[in-house]
Amino acid sequence: MTEAMSSTTQLRGKRRADFVMVANRLAVERVFEGDGSPAWRTSPGGLVTALVPIMQAKDGAWVGWHGAPDEELEPFDHDGIDMVPVRLSQQEVTDYYEGMSNATFWPLYHDSVAFPEYHREWWDAYEVVNRRFAEAAAEAAEEGGTVWVQDYQLQLVPKLLRELRPDLRIGFFLHIPFPPAELFQQLPWRRAVLEGLAGADLVGFQVPGAASNFLRLVKRLVGWDTQRQEFIRPDGTRGRAAAYPISIAFDTFDALARRPEVVARARSIREELDADVVFLGVDRLDYTKGIRQRVQAFGELFRDGELDPARAVFVQVATPSRVRVDEYRRLRDDIDQMIGHINGTLGGLARTPIKYLHQGFPHDEVAALYAAADVMVVTPLRDGMNLVAKEYVACRTRGDGALVLSEFAGAAQELKQAWQVNPYDINGMKRTIVEAYRAPRREQVRRMRALRRQVAAHDIDRWAETFLDDLRRQR
Ligand code: G6P
């Protein structure tokens, strides 16, 4: 996954762009190799996967953090995208990124599946860093340009930017769920967050329910009028909130899965695994992804003989994520322990029922895994969208394979032909996993073809075009 420094060149002087993307992370993060030399690696997560193809097609700038604390970098070009790095101190990484973003907003917005913590010093850092991003965006954008702010780490940026640069057209997109009032109301800084978001001309969410949650809260807690999808600010200007389900570059994944090396690699994975049926999970190691429940379900299926460890294997890829946040450390230990127990008691000398890979892989290796897997199991407890589900579909170029998908992923609202499950219901999940893999090939193909049509027709280009057209119309 590591890319060489050679594809990165320094930009001389400051350029202003007509289109500016602002996200907590840049497309690449700075890492240091074993010998201490710096290199660039693709940043983790679905947000970057989705945004890179859009930025490669546009001549714009991307404002974001480069992933290394306390390091100031000049703007640079990486694979044809102008990157504008924002500095974060080690203390800000602790308070703004690991704290307020990932131990407060992240659990609160995901149904409070982990307990959100509220700390005033985290909030203070969140405000300071959001202002820094707003200033960087204000500096990067041309007169009358468009700025598109991304995700929960930067919810105050739209309002701050609007104050700094009233000439700009400002969009915001939230990649994760937006909670109902009952949960959101806990937040001590709830009004500031709503006003921050409502600084945008268009606020986008993954699903319609999230947009209605937001509009209802703006009315109730900020006291502004709302009309259908619009909110009306005290100065009479209007903004809009609506759903834009995000997607992937379907053609890119489809073409990747057809590459002869990837086809060959998929074949060799099957040979190495030496099993009649291969189940697969691919996630960041995050407690929202339902990995505990999934491992529990597979453990019981193997234990009760519904799956035979001599014939079936479950491969779980879990990319390390937010490793300094307590809840993620606990999850890592739990999963290590659960899988160790299952393999220790049910495996044999030549067989481990669960192959656990706690590491990240490049796109082509993941595509080969998708192509090699009979059943993809995506069971988040709550997920804004889940692009892994769409990537699996795009990589099933022969139109077969089965997708088991949690009804609590945003993707479930579009991917109706998946085998849908409630991940809290372990027995139900076990039944559906078995049903999906035993389904006649004809049934699998019928469902997969429909899924492929859906994702191909609603790809990332269409997502960006629809959002940006609506933004132009709004302003
Ligand atoms: C999710 C979030 C992104 C985030 C990504 C990776 O997809 O919506 O905003 O970048 O996870 O998480 P990280 O904390 O490593 O940026």
Residues whose N, C-alpha, C, O or C-beta is under 5 A from the ligand:
A	BS01	G6P	R25 P44 G45 G46 L47 D151 H175
